[in-house]
Amino acid sequence: MSQTIINIILFLLLASFLASRFIPSRGVRMMTAAELKRRLKQPGVQYIDVRTSMEFRSFHLPGFRNIPLHELAARARELSKEKEVVVICQSGMRSQKASKLLKKMGFRYVTNVKGGLNAWQ
């Protein structure tokens, strides 16, 4: 009986961990690469690429500014909390983390590009 309870607790902890990693934060909008292509030149939007500087130099989308994920907390003051922030990375994982961080920091309009640059093709 106690082993069953332990297994249930472990399962719930694992499910909670996975949900926190893969489910977007409340208030974070998801956008496909196709939507991004239509909106890319929209004025008043802050486009942020959270890949490393080296990744950004090798290829980036025009209009995107590089703020690597590990620098985002320290450099968030460079962004307006009142304007939409569209976040991209290579696959969508780092941009999802960045989006959650920005929401926690009080940014009102945060959009994550689902699938990142891998989906851009």
Backbone torsions as a table, in degrees:
resi	resn	phi	psi	omega
1	MET	NA	-46.3	-178.4
2	SER	-67.0	-32.3	177.0
3	GLN	-65.3	-37.8	177.9
4	THR	-63.8	-42.7	178.9
5	ILE	-63.8	-43.5	178.1
6	ILE	-61.2	-43.6	178.6
7	ASN	-62.0	-40.8	178.9
8	ILE	-64.5	-44.3	178.9
9	ILE	-62.3	-45.1	178.5
10	LEU	-61.9	-41.3	178.4
11	PHE	-62.1	-44.4	-179.9
12	LEU	-65.1	-39.2	176.8
13	LEU	-63.9	-43.7	178.0
14	LEU	-63.4	-44.5	179.2
15	ALA	-62.3	-40.8	178.4
16	SER	-64.0	-43.6	178.7
17	PHE	-61.3	-47.9	-179.4
18	LEU	-63.6	-40.5	178.7
19	ALA	-62.6	-41.4	-179.1
20	SER	-67.8	-26.7	-179.2
21	ARG	-83.9	-33.0	-169.8
22	PHE	-113.1	-14.8	178.2
23	ILE	-92.8	128.5	-178.7
24	PRO	-59.9	149.5	177.2
25	SER	-65.2	153.2	176.4
26	ARG	-58.2	128.5	177.7
27	GLY	91.6	-7.8	176.4
28	VAL	-89.3	120.7	179.3
29	ARG	-84.1	146.1	175.8
30	MET	-106.3	141.6	-179.5
31	MET	-133.5	139.5	175.7
32	THR	-83.0	165.2	176.7
33	ALA	-62.5	-35.9	178.5
34	ALA	-63.0	-41.7	176.7
35	GLU	-63.6	-41.0	179.7
36	LEU	-61.0	-41.7	179.3
37	LYS	-58.5	-37.5	179.1
38	ARG	-73.6	-29.9	-173.7
39	ARG	-101.8	-2.6	-168.1
40	LEU	-54.5	-36.3	-177.4
41	LYS	-96.6	13.1	-179.7
42	GLN	-63.7	127.3	-178.9
43	PRO	-71.2	154.7	175.6
44	GLY	80.2	7.9	179.6
45	VAL	-108.3	139.1	177.8
46	GLN	-99.0	116.0	-178.5
47	TYR	-101.5	118.9	-174.6
48	ILE	-122.4	130.8	175.7
49	ASP	-107.0	118.6	-174.3
50	VAL	-99.1	15.0	175.1
51	ARG	-73.3	173.5	178.6
52	THR	-67.0	161.3	178.9
53	SER	-58.6	-39.0	-179.6
54	MET	-66.3	-42.9	176.9
55	GLU	-61.6	-42.6	-179.2
56	PHE	-62.9	-43.2	179.6
57	ARG	-64.1	-34.4	-177.4
58	SER	-72.4	-32.5	175.4
59	PHE	-167.7	136.0	172.6
60	HIS	-154.6	159.8	178.4
61	LEU	-81.9	138.7	177.2
62	PRO	-58.7	139.1	179.1
63	GLY	94.4	-14.3	178.8
64	PHE	-89.0	143.2	178.0
65	ARG	-109.8	140.4	-177.8
66	ASN	-90.7	117.9	167.9
67	ILE	-132.3	96.4	-177.8
68	PRO	-54.9	146.4	-176.8
69	LEU	-51.2	-42.8	-177.0
70	HIS	-68.8	-12.5	178.1
71	GLU	-104.7	-7.1	-170.1
72	LEU	-60.4	-45.2	-178.3
73	ALA	-59.6	-41.6	-178.4
74	ALA	-74.9	-27.3	-175.4
75	ARG	-105.5	4.3	-177.4
76	ALA	-59.8	-26.2	179.9
77	ARG	-66.0	-13.4	176.3
78	GLU	-74.3	-11.1	-176.8
79	LEU	-109.3	153.0	175.6
80	SER	-86.7	131.0	178.3
81	LYS	-74.3	-14.6	-176.8
82	GLU	-93.9	-16.7	179.8
83	LYS	-98.9	152.9	177.8
84	GLU	-63.8	139.9	174.5
85	VAL	-116.4	120.6	175.8
86	VAL	-103.4	124.3	-173.2
87	VAL	-115.0	135.1	178.7
88	ILE	-136.6	155.1	171.9
89	CYS	-144.8	-156.8	-178.9
90	GLN	-75.9	-47.0	-174.4
91	SER	-119.4	-11.4	-177.9
92	GLY	106.5	-10.6	-178.5
93	MET	-75.9	-50.2	179.8
94	ARG	-66.2	-37.5	179.8
95	SER	-67.7	-30.8	175.8
96	GLN	-66.4	-43.0	176.5
97	LYS	-62.2	-43.0	-179.9
98	ALA	-63.6	-40.9	179.5
99	SER	-61.8	-44.2	177.8
100	LYS	-61.1	-42.7	179.9
101	LEU	-62.9	-45.3	-180.0
102	LEU	-62.1	-41.6	177.3
103	LYS	-61.3	-43.0	179.3
104	LYS	-64.0	-27.3	-179.5
105	MET	-85.8	-0.2	174.8
106	GLY	100.1	10.4	176.6
107	PHE	-73.3	132.7	-172.4
108	ARG	-81.1	-42.1	-173.1
109	TYR	-120.9	99.8	-177.8
110	VAL	-121.4	130.0	179.9
111	THR	-127.4	128.7	178.5
112	ASN	-102.5	134.6	177.2
113	VAL	-84.5	109.9	-178.0
114	LYS	-65.3	125.9	179.4
115	GLY	85.5	-9.9	175.9
116	GLY	56.0	-151.6	-179.0
117	LEU	-66.1	-23.6	176.5
118	ASN	-60.8	-30.6	-179.3
119	ALA	-88.7	-6.3	-173.9
120	TRP	-66.6	-38.1	-173.7
121	GLN	-41.0	NA	NA
